[in-house]
Amino acid sequence: MKIIIIGGERVPYFLAKRLIAQGYDVYFVNKDQDLCEEYSKTLNATIVNGDGTSKKVLDQLGIEPNDIVVLLMERDRKNFFIARLVQEYYGVKNVVTLLNNSENLDLFERFGIRTLGVTDLIMRNLEPLLFGSQITRDLEEKTFSKGVIVLEITLTWDSNIVHKKIKELSVPEDVVIVGIKRGDNFLIPRGETTLEPGDEIILVCREEKRMEVLSFFSS
């Protein structure tokens, strides 16, 4: 079984390195001659300089039905064209393609082509961060000019309050913890919630309490 990577620039290089390290037979196809020459010097893979949309180029690879084809072209229409080409002419069952526009997902799924949705992947990682930031912005808008401020404080490993439950803390008066960003998650704080190093605490307090609050949560 071969793994054939068609298109792309830096992503296929690191992908190929990992696959080769795991003992797979990797083929790399790209029409960029300089890139192919660079890869040939550092990768123990079969490098083919040519247009991946050309059947004449694909014929050089000796593609078999049990091979895996990974498509990393910059346009969905090119990835779809190659995917259908290797399915129809070589009987390849396993095709994985970069999906640049999520609106094209149904088309690829209709023909059994696996997709890697870049936009969806990025958004899944961004949403937890954006959610917490949006809460902060909303709170700031609502408390602006009312003598109340919103603070975000990141707990360090040596903080005196990490590994403690919120109910165990002597939080200063007129201070409300409204949320905790922890990695990819956003937590609604409870008395039983235990604070961990790296937690980003979102809290609301009176303007005059700023220094006292910063000292308490940063100590």
PyMOL commands that set and color helices and strands:
alter all, ss='L'
color gray80, all
select helices_A, chain A and resi 10-21+33-42+55-59+76-90+102-110+118-143+166-168+207-218
alter helices_A, ss='H'
color red, helices_A
select strands_A, chain A and resi 2-6+25-30+46-49+68-71+94-99+114-117+148-154+175-182+185-187+200-206
alter strands_A, ss='S'
color yellow, strands_A
deselect
rebuild
show_as cartoon
